[in-house]
Amino acid sequence: PISLDVIKATNEFLRPTLINAEKKNIEIYRDYDESSEQIILADKNMLSRIVYNLVINAIKFTPRNGRITIGLTAENDNIKFSIKDTGIGMSPDQVAKIFEDSTDVNKEGTEGEKGTGLGLSICMEFVKKHSGKIWVESIQGKGSQFYFTFPIKS
């Protein structure tokens, strides 16, 4: 783990996802102050993989011309990340097992994009290694919002 400015790091981690978003004409909106600074202690590669996996999934399950909003907020002693999409959403059954390695969860995106089904379980493991939490809220047909927390460096 190293000290990271979470705003700068998140902006860096989003760059590789922009090509995928452009292909589907999906707008990625940043709902945070890009000029602020918030330091966390994190493994940069793990945090990068979490952000990348969650944003790529949001793109995968959002139809053309949709929108994804990335949020960062300080709450208590944590930074709370949120990735909200205007995608297809999930049923309560899918939400209940979304972080498992499971072939039962729909892995085909809105344009036939494929996945392995391992990305979210990897995210969960990496968040746990940082003493954080990860969860999802979703409404089928309306979209999903994934959240995770990382402790702020004291």
C-alpha positions, 0 to 999 in steps of 0.5 A, spaced: 500 500 500 502 507 498 499 514 499 494 515 493 490 522 492 484 518 490 481 523 485 488 523 481 488 516 481 481 515 479 481 520 473 487 515 471 484 509 472 478 511 468 482 513 462 482 506 459 474 505 460 473 511 455 474 508 449 469 502 451 464 508 453 465 512 446 463 505 442 456 505 445 456 513 446 455 513 453 457 519 457 461 518 463 460 523 468 464 525 474 460 527 480 466 529 485 471 535 485 477 534 481 481 539 484 480 537 491 485 532 494 483 526 499 489 521 501 488 514 502 493 508 503 491 503 498 495 498 493 494 502 487 493 496 482 488 493 486 484 500 486 485 500 479 482 493 478 476 495 482 474 501 479 476 498 472 472 492 473 466 496 476 466 501 470 467 496 464 461 492 467 457 499 467 458 500 460 457 493 458 450 493 461 448 500 459 445 501 452 447 506 447 446 513 449 446 511 456 450 515 462 454 512 468 456 517 474 462 516 478 462 519 485 467 520 491 465 522 497 468 522 504 464 519 509 466 518 517 473 515 516 472 513 509 472 514 501 465 512 498 466 510 491 459 510 487 458 507 480 451 508 477 449 506 471 442 507 466 443 500 464 438 494 464 439 493 472 438 486 476 433 482 479 433 481 487 436 474 485 441 476 481 443 482 486 443 476 492 449 472 488 452 478 484 459 477 488 460 470 487 464 466 482 457 464 478 455 462 471 448 463 473 449 471 473 448 474 466 454 476 463 452 478 456 452 485 455 447 489 452 451 488 445 453 481 446 459 483 450 462 477 454 465 476 461 468 471 465 464 472 471 470 473 476 470 481 476 466 482 481 468 477 486 475 479 485 473 486 486 470 484 493 476 480 495 480 487 493 476 491 497 476 486 503 483 486 503 483 494 504 478 493 510 472 496 506 465 494 504 462 493 497 455 493 495 450 494 490 443 497 489 439 495 483 432 496 480 431 491 474 430 495 467 432 502 471 440 501 472 445 499 478 449 503 483 455 499 486 458 502 492 465 501 495 469 504 501 476 505 502 479 508 509 482 515 509 489 515 511 490 518 518 
